Amino acid sequence: MVKQFAARLSKIIVLDVRTVVTAGASSDRCPAPAKQYLGMAVSFRDNSHNNMSTKWTLGPKEQIFLTSLFILSLAANVMLVTRAEVVSRRLSALQSIHSLHKLMLGEQVPAIKGQTLANQPMTINFSASPKGTILYIFSPSCHWCMRNMANMHSLEEQTRGRYQFVGISLDSDKLAGYVVNHKLLFPVLHSVLESISTAYGFGATPETILVSSEGLVAGVWKGAYGASDMRELAGQLGVDLPGLLPDSPVQP
């Protein structure tokens, strides 16, 4: 069975080799080593064409070898293309994060407009809270959001009644279950308007933003809270936070 398959495949390869090597050698996406190899094949083809007495005779072993080589080459190219796509996506993600707008203290920011868990439109007006509004940006799949969970809960509890606390999820997937499982008792919005996300530079999570009742940025804390972050939050908001949770897989 293997020999029959190899014989049929080798006939196809022999019939199409002229087209394949010519196209491969002229392709801009073909790596340099492969181009050199294919260029040799093109030269061999031309010489064979000029000498009509040249014939290719493949025995059973050569047919199996050629078939195996063809399959391995195809698999290697698929792996290379897949790897290149993964690297490209990661680079694009890093570039998008670095290009995000960086909020400055005292900067005027727009009201938050998004969707509730019931997919109803909602606007967060900062003037509703004289002390200010705390925006906590997170994502259900965020590993560091999970590690910062105890800090987030403690911050919300200790500022309750003094500040307006609002959660903003950058991803709506599995959000409802996440809110229930982790007992988020404050308003949570998702699908914030793109223009507003751009104005705030939403992208990395977690992030905490303090906005005054006049809509001015009064504080920005990027990432899960480290020692310096907790000192700043203690001084500015009068809170005592417990610190990060031990490293563990994200529980949506």
C-alpha positions as CSV (number, residue, x, y, z in Angstrom):
1,M,0.0,0.0,0.0
2,V,2.8,2.4,0.9
3,K,4.7,1.7,-2.3
4,Q,1.6,2.2,-4.4
5,F,0.9,5.5,-2.7
6,A,4.5,6.6,-3.0
7,A,4.5,5.6,-6.7
8,R,1.4,7.7,-7.4
9,L,2.7,10.7,-5.4
10,S,6.1,10.5,-7.1
11,K,4.4,10.7,-10.5
12,I,2.6,13.8,-9.4
13,I,5.8,15.3,-8.0
14,V,7.7,14.6,-11.2
15,L,5.0,16.0,-13.4
16,D,4.7,19.2,-11.3
17,V,8.2,19.7,-10.2
18,R,9.0,22.2,-13.0
19,T,6.1,24.5,-12.0
20,V,6.9,24.1,-8.3
21,V,10.6,24.9,-8.4
22,T,10.1,27.9,-10.8
23,A,7.3,29.4,-8.6
24,G,9.2,28.8,-5.4
25,A,12.5,30.3,-6.6
26,S,10.8,33.4,-7.8
27,S,8.6,33.9,-4.6
28,D,9.4,36.9,-2.3
29,R,8.4,34.8,0.7
30,C,10.8,32.0,0.0
31,P,13.7,31.9,2.5
32,A,17.2,32.4,1.1
33,P,18.4,28.8,1.7
34,A,15.3,27.5,0.0
35,K,15.7,29.8,-2.9
36,Q,19.3,28.6,-3.4
37,Y,18.1,25.0,-3.4
38,L,15.2,25.7,-5.8
39,G,17.4,27.7,-8.0
40,M,19.6,24.6,-8.4
41,A,16.5,22.6,-9.2
42,V,15.5,25.1,-11.9
43,S,19.0,24.9,-13.4
44,F,18.8,21.1,-13.4
45,R,15.4,21.3,-15.0
46,D,16.7,23.5,-17.8
47,N,19.7,21.3,-18.5
48,S,17.4,18.2,-18.5
49,H,15.1,20.0,-20.9
50,N,18.0,20.7,-23.3
51,N,19.1,17.1,-23.2
52,M,15.9,15.1,-24.0
53,S,17.8,11.8,-23.4
54,T,17.9,12.6,-19.6
55,K,15.3,10.5,-17.8
56,W,14.4,10.3,-14.1
57,T,14.0,6.7,-12.9
58,L,12.8,6.2,-9.3
59,G,12.9,2.9,-7.6
60,P,10.6,1.9,-4.7
61,K,13.1,3.1,-2.1
62,E,13.7,6.4,-3.8
63,Q,9.9,6.9,-4.2
64,I,9.4,6.4,-0.5
65,F,12.3,8.7,0.4
66,L,11.0,11.4,-1.9
67,T,7.5,11.1,-0.5
68,S,8.8,11.3,3.1
69,L,10.9,14.3,2.1
70,F,8.0,16.0,0.6
71,I,5.7,15.5,3.6
72,L,8.4,16.6,6.0
73,S,9.0,19.7,4.0
74,L,5.3,20.5,3.9
75,A,5.0,20.0,7.7
76,A,8.1,22.2,8.3
77,N,6.6,25.0,6.2
78,V,3.3,24.9,8.0
79,M,5.0,25.1,11.4
80,L,7.1,28.1,10.2
81,V,4.0,29.9,8.9
82,T,2.1,29.3,12.1
83,R,5.0,30.4,14.3
84,A,5.4,33.6,12.2
85,E,1.7,34.4,12.7
86,V,2.0,34.0,16.5
87,V,5.0,36.2,16.6
88,S,3.3,38.8,14.4
89,R,0.2,38.9,16.7
90,R,2.4,39.3,19.8
91,L,4.3,42.1,18.3
92,S,1.1,43.8,17.2
93,A,-0.2,43.5,20.8
94,L,2.9,45.0,22.3
95,Q,2.9,47.9,19.8
96,S,-0.7,48.6,20.5
97,I,0.0,48.7,24.3
98,H,3.0,51.0,23.8
99,S,1.0,53.3,21.6
100,L,-1.8,53.8,24.1
101,H,-2.6,57.2,25.4
102,K,-0.9,57.9,28.8
103,L,-3.1,59.8,31.3
104,M,-1.6,62.8,33.0
105,L,-2.6,64.1,36.4
106,G,-5.0,67.0,36.0
107,E,-6.1,65.9,32.6
108,Q,-9.8,66.3,31.7
109,V,-11.4,63.0,30.8
110,P,-14.9,62.3,29.4
111,A,-17.7,60.5,31.2
112,I,-17.7,56.7,30.9
113,K,-20.3,55.3,28.6
114,G,-20.8,51.5,28.2
115,Q,-23.1,48.6,28.7
116,T,-24.3,47.0,32.0
117,L,-24.3,43.2,32.6
118,A,-27.9,43.4,31.3
119,N,-26.6,45.0,28.1
120,Q,-28.3,48.3,28.9
121,P,-26.5,51.6,28.1
122,M,-25.2,53.4,31.2
123,T,-23.2,56.6,31.7
124,I,-21.0,57.3,34.7
125,N,-21.1,60.9,35.6
126,F,-18.3,62.0,37.9
127,S,-20.2,64.9,39.3
128,A,-22.4,62.4,41.2
129,S,-19.7,61.8,43.7
130,P,-18.2,64.9,45.5
131,K,-15.1,63.1,46.6
132,G,-14.4,61.5,43.3
133,T,-14.8,58.2,41.3
134,I,-12.5,55.2,41.3
135,L,-12.4,53.4,38.0
136,Y,-11.0,49.8,38.2
137,I,-10.2,48.4,34.8
138,F,-9.9,44.6,34.6
139,S,-10.5,41.5,32.4
140,P,-12.0,38.1,33.4
141,S,-9.0,36.4,31.8
142,C,-6.4,38.6,33.4
143,H,-3.9,36.7,35.6
144,W,-2.7,39.8,37.6
145,C,-6.3,40.9,38.1
146,M,-6.8,37.6,40.0
147,R,-3.7,38.2,42.1
148,N,-4.9,41.8,42.9
149,M,-8.5,40.6,43.8
150,A,-8.1,41.0,47.6
151,N,-6.7,44.5,47.1
152,M,-9.5,45.4,44.8
153,H,-12.2,44.2,47.2
154,S,-10.5,45.9,50.2
155,L,-10.2,49.2,48.3
156,E,-13.9,49.1,47.3
157,E,-15.0,48.3,50.9
158,Q,-12.8,50.9,52.6
159,T,-13.8,53.7,50.1
160,R,-17.6,52.8,50.0
161,G,-19.7,55.8,50.9
162,R,-16.9,58.2,50.2
163,Y,-16.0,57.5,46.6
164,Q,-18.0,56.1,43.6
165,F,-16.4,52.8,42.6
166,V,-17.0,51.5,39.1
167,G,-15.5,48.4,37.4
168,I,-14.8,48.5,33.7
169,S,-14.2,45.1,32.0
170,L,-12.3,45.2,28.7
171,D,-13.8,41.8,27.8
172,S,-17.4,40.8,28.0
173,D,-16.7,37.0,27.5
174,K,-17.6,35.1,30.7
175,L,-18.0,38.5,32.5
176,A,-21.4,37.7,34.2
177,G,-20.1,34.5,35.8
178,Y,-16.9,36.3,36.8
179,V,-18.8,39.0,38.6
180,V,-21.0,36.5,40.5
181,N,-18.1,34.1,41.4
182,H,-15.9,36.9,42.8
183,K,-18.8,38.8,44.4
184,L,-18.3,42.2,42.7
185,L,-20.9,44.3,44.4
186,F,-20.3,47.5,42.5
187,P,-21.4,48.6,39.0
188,V,-19.5,46.9,36.2
189,L,-19.6,48.1,32.6
190,H,-18.3,46.6,29.4
191,S,-18.2,47.6,25.7
192,V,-17.1,51.1,26.5
193,L,-17.3,53.4,23.5
194,E,-14.1,53.2,21.5
195,S,-13.5,56.9,21.6
196,I,-13.7,56.9,25.4
197,S,-11.4,53.9,25.6
198,T,-8.9,55.7,23.4
199,A,-9.1,58.9,25.6
200,Y,-8.3,56.9,28.7
201,G,-5.7,54.7,27.0
202,F,-7.5,51.5,28.2
203,G,-5.5,48.4,27.3
204,A,-3.3,46.9,30.1
205,T,-5.0,45.4,33.1
206,P,-5.5,45.8,36.0
207,E,-5.5,49.6,36.2
208,T,-6.9,52.0,38.8
209,I,-7.8,55.6,37.9
210,L,-9.1,58.2,40.4
211,V,-11.2,60.9,38.8
212,S,-12.4,64.1,40.6
213,S,-16.0,65.3,40.6
214,E,-14.8,67.8,37.9
215,G,-13.7,65.0,35.6
216,L,-10.0,65.6,36.2
217,V,-7.5,62.7,36.7
218,A,-6.3,62.7,40.3
219,G,-4.4,59.4,40.3
220,V,-3.3,56.5,38.1
221,W,-2.0,53.1,39.3
222,K,-1.1,50.7,36.6
223,G,-0.9,47.0,37.2
224,A,-1.4,44.9,40.4
225,Y,-0.5,46.9,43.5
226,G,3.1,46.7,44.6
227,A,4.4,48.1,47.9
228,S,4.8,51.7,46.5
229,D,1.3,51.6,45.0
230,M,-0.2,50.6,48.4
231,R,1.6,53.4,50.1
232,E,0.3,55.9,47.6
233,L,-3.2,54.6,47.9
234,A,-3.0,54.6,51.7
235,G,-1.9,58.3,51.6
236,Q,-4.4,59.5,49.0
237,L,-7.5,57.4,49.9
238,G,-6.8,56.5,53.5
239,V,-6.9,52.7,52.9
240,D,-4.9,49.7,54.3
241,L,-4.6,47.0,51.6
242,P,-3.7,43.4,52.2
243,G,-1.4,42.8,49.3
244,L,-1.3,40.4,46.4
245,L,-2.8,36.9,46.5
246,P,-0.4,33.9,45.9
247,D,0.2,33.0,42.3
248,S,-2.4,30.7,40.9
249,P,-4.3,30.0,37.7
250,V,-7.1,32.4,36.7
251,Q,-10.5,31.3,37.9
252,P,-13.1,32.8,35.6
